[in-house]
Amino acid sequence: MNRFALQWLVPVDANRYTHVMLLDKDRPAPYVSDAGHGVDRARALLNLWETLVESAATAETIDFVAVEYMRRTGEVPKKSRHGGDSR
């Protein structure tokens, strides 16, 4: 069983950001380790990954989000040109 899980908040209105929360199942529930946002799920994951990298999160945490991003997009996550702006 994986230590981490993702929880999504997907807006009904197309003009709002999608949010993703990283849950740590090893901590008292519900524990949100970090969160990201973007115009769609892929960009929300990329924003979460960038946040984790910038905050020097554990390799296990960063790797989990990177794998989820790769599953969704087929690409390895990399820093956006917009300095974390997920538009």
N, C-alpha and C positions, 0 to 999 in steps of 0.2 A: 504494500500500500504506500502511496506517495504521501510525503509529509505536507505538501502544498496543494492548494486548490485555488481556482479562480472563480470569482463571483462577478457577474456582469450586471450592469444597469444600462439597459439599452433604451434610449428615448423613443417616445411615440412620435414626437415632432422632429422632422428631419433637420431642423436648424439647431439642434442641441448636440452636445458632446455625448459620446458613449464613454462610460466609466468602467474600469476593471479594478477589482480589489484582489490582492494576493493574501490568501488566508493561510496561516501557519497552524496546522492541526496539532502540533506538539505543544502549543501554548494554550492557556485557558480560553475556551470558546466564548464568544466569537472573537478571534484575534486577527486584526487586519495588519499585516506586516508592512504593506505599502499600497499605493494606488496609482493609477494612470488614467489618462483621458485622451480622446482624439475624436476625429470626425467619423471613424468607423472602428471596428474591433481590431484590425491590424495596427492602425495608428495608436490606438489606446495601449495595446501591448508594447509597441515600440516606445511609447512615452514611459510606461512602467519600467521597461528594461533600462532606458536611459537614466531614470531616477535611481534605480538600484545601483547602476554602475557609478554614478556621480556620488552616491552616498557611501560607497565602499561596502556594500552589502556582501554577505558571504557568497562564495563561488557557487554553492549549492542553490541558493536563491536565484542568482543571476542566470545560472544554467537552466533552471526550471522554466523561467520566463523565455529564455532564448529558444528552447525546444518548442514551447507553445507557439511562439512567433513563427518558427520555421515550419511547423505543421500547418499553420494557417496560410502562410505566404509562399513557402518553398524557398525562402531566402534567409540568409544569416542576418541577424539584426546588426545595424551599424548606426553610428551617430548621425542624426539628421543635420542638414545644412542650416536649419533654423534654430539651432541651439536649444532643442527641446520643445519647440513649438510644434504641436502635433497636427497642424492643419494641412 
